[in-house]
Amino acid sequence: MSAQALPQRSTGSGDPRAGVLLEIKRIQAQYREVPVLWDASLMGGRGEIVALLGANGAGKTTLMRAVTGLREGFLDVTGGDVTFQGQSIAHLDASQIVKLGIAHVPEGRHLFPGLTTLENLLVGSVARLARGQRREALERVFELMPRLFERRHQLAGTMSGGEQQMLAIGRALMQNPTLLLLDEPSQGLAPRMVAALFEIMVKVRQAGVTVLIAEQNAHQVLSLADRAYVLEHGRITLEGAGSQLLEHPTVRRAYLGL
């Protein structure tokens, strides 16, 4: 069954694909030989926040890995395509994809707990293209998240969960990405830190970075999202502007408890 589409936010050109940075086209993926994604499609425009809603096991992480080329766990993309700035990237490996300007903050953060905040940030700029802009990127990260500057000499493993999530995002931004993928960034965080996290996402978007965020905190993410998609059992079942999905009865019942 195809996704139920709501009216899309206008790009101002009359062409719904005008200004599209990322496009996932009918992607199919499996682990070993077990299908996980079926004909999943979505788009992300330049400087947009794109929300991906779905329960645990819906395929959100798999879809993000299909974009970023992370193939651990025997992930195999068996159909469809992923394009970034008009270039097909579905069959590139992760090291090639990151050089195109795509950064990924996976679920669980994956920081180096024995390194300081500053050292973790610098790890994010080890790629040749990022090294040349390391100082400017570091200044931008500290301006965006002043708490990281305050904690710059603190070991990452001793920071709070919210601070560690900020650090994971900051490390990704050290790559100077055009596209930032976030997998369940608010999971396990206190409400105050969740609010701070989404404020950071707004500032990242204002800087011109497209953000694709997989999230179960539906109200927060849909309130900000330019585009939004619901993924259920490996299929996109609903799509539209974030504000439209926020009022959709299916979303309100399944994700907002209303």
N, C-alpha and C positions, 0 to 999 in steps of 0.2 A: 504494500500500500504506500503510495507516495505521501510526502509530508503535506500537512495542511498548511497552506501559505496564507499569511496575512499581508495586507498592503505594505510594500517596502518603503523605507525612508527614501525620499527623493535625493538623488545626487545632483540635481540641478541641470543635468544635461539631457534628460529624457532616456538615457541609456543606463539600465540598472548595473551594467558592468563597468561603467566609466569610473576611473579612479580605483579599480579593484587591485589590491596588493596580493592577496592570497585567495586562491580558489581551489577547493576540494571538489572533484568531479566524480561522483558515483564510485567512491573508493570502496574496495572490498579488501578485507584483511582477515588472516586467520593465525592461530597459534598451533604449531604442528599441523594438524589437518582439521582443527575445530574452527569453524567460521565465527568471527567476532563482529565484523562490520559488513553491512549489506548496502551497497549503492548509496553511501552517505555523501551528501553534498552540502557545502556551505561556502560563503564568501565573506571576505573581510576587506573593507576599503581602507585607504590610507588615513591614518590618524583616527581610527575607530576603535571602540571597545566592542568586542564580539563575545557574547556569552554563550556558553555551552552547558545546558542543564541536563542532569540525568542522575539516576540513582547509582549506587555502587554496583559495578558489574555491567553498566549499560554500554561501555565501550569508549568512554571519554579519554582515558589514558591511552588506549590503543590508537585512537584517532590522532592524538597529539604526537605519538611516536611515529605514526605514518608520515606526519609532516616533517619531523626533525631527523628522521633517518635512524632512530634508535631501534635496533633490531634484536636486542637481547630477548631471551625467552622464546626464541624460535618464531618471532613475528615475521610473517610473510605477506606482502601486499600482492594480491592476486588479480586485481582489476581496478579500473578507473585511473585517475591521474590527480596529481597535486601540482599546481603551478604557482610560482612566486615571481611577481613582476613579469608575468607572461612566459616564464621559463619553466619547463617541466622539471620537477625535482623528485618525483616519486621513487626513482631508482638510484638516486645519489646516496652516498653514505653520509653519516653524521658529520664527519670532518669536512666534507665538501659543502654541506648545507650551512654550517655555522659561518663559513666564510662569506656566504651571500648576505648575511645580516639577520640571521634568525637565531634567537636565544630562547632557551627553555629552562624554566624553573620547575623541576619535577616534584611530585608529591613526596614529602619527606625531607626536602631541602638539600640533603647530601652535602653538607658543609664539612670542613676539616676542623673538628672540635679542638684539636691541639694547636691550631694556628690562631693568631689574633684576627680581629676584624679586618684590619688593614691588609694583613697577609692573604686572607680569604678573598678580599676584593682584588688584589693584584693578580691572584690566580685567574680571575676572569678576563684578564687582558694579556694572556700569554700568546695568543695568536698574533702572527706577524702584523696583520692589518690593525689590530687593536693596540699593539705596543706603541706605535707612533703617536697615539692620541691618549695615552694612559693618564697623563697629568690632568688634561682637560676633563676626561671622563670621571676621574676621581673627584674633582671639584664639583662636577654636576651631581654625582651621587651624594656627596656630603651636603650639598645645598638642598637636594630633594629630601634627604633623610638625615637631619642634624644629629639625631641620636646615634647614628653610626659614627659620626665624627667624635662624639663624646665617648664612645666605646671603642675607639680605633685601636687601643692597646690592650683591650680585654680579650681573653681567649673565647673563641666562639662557643665552646662547649659550656661555658659558665653563664651565657646570656639567657634571657627569658625566651619563651617560644615565639613571641611576637617580634622580638629583636632579631632572633635567628631568621625569621621569615623575611624581615626587612633586608638582612644581610644577603640572603639567597637572591632576592630581587636585585639588590645593588650589584652583586657579583655578575648577574646576567647583563645588567646595564653597562657594565665595564666593557662589554663587547661592542658597544655603540650599535645596538640592533635597530633594524627597521621594523621587525616583527618580534614581539615578546609573547611567549606562551607560558601560562601559569596554570598548574594543575592543582586544584583544591587548595589555594593559598590561605584560606581562612580557617582551615580545619584545625580544631582544637584550641583556637585562640579566644581570649576573653573579648566580650563585646567592644570594649574600648579600643583594643588593638585591631579588631576587625574594621571598625570605623576608620582608624588611622590608615589601615592598609588600602581601603578603597579610595581614600583621599589621595594616596600616592598614585593609584591607578589613573585618577583624573589628571594629575600633573604630568604623568608619563604620556597620556594621550595628547595633552596640550603641547607637549614637546614634539608631536608629529609621529610618535611611535604607535603602530597598530598593536592592540592587545587582544589576544585570544585567551579567554579565561574559562576553564572548566570549574564549575562551582555548584555547591548544593545550597548555598545561602541565596535563595532565589530573590528575595525582596531587595537585598543590597545590590546584587549584580544587575538585575533587570532595571533598577532605578537609574543606572548609569549607562547601560548598553545601548549602542546605536543599532546593533542587530543582535538577534538572539535565536537560538535553536534548542529544541528539546530532542535528546537522543534516548531512545528506549529500545532495549534489546538489539543494539547494533544498527538501528534505523533512525533517521531523522523523521520525527512524526509531527513536528510543529515548528514554524519559523515565522519571523516578523520582527518589527522594531521592539526594543526592550519594553517600552511603555505599553505596547499593545499586548505582549505576552503577560505583562504584569496584571492585566485586567481579564485575561482569558480564563474562562471557568475551569478548564482542565488544569491549567497551571495553578490556579488558586486552590483548587481542591488537592492536587497531588503534592505541591511544593510549598504552599503557604498555609495549609491547614484551614482554609476558609470554606 
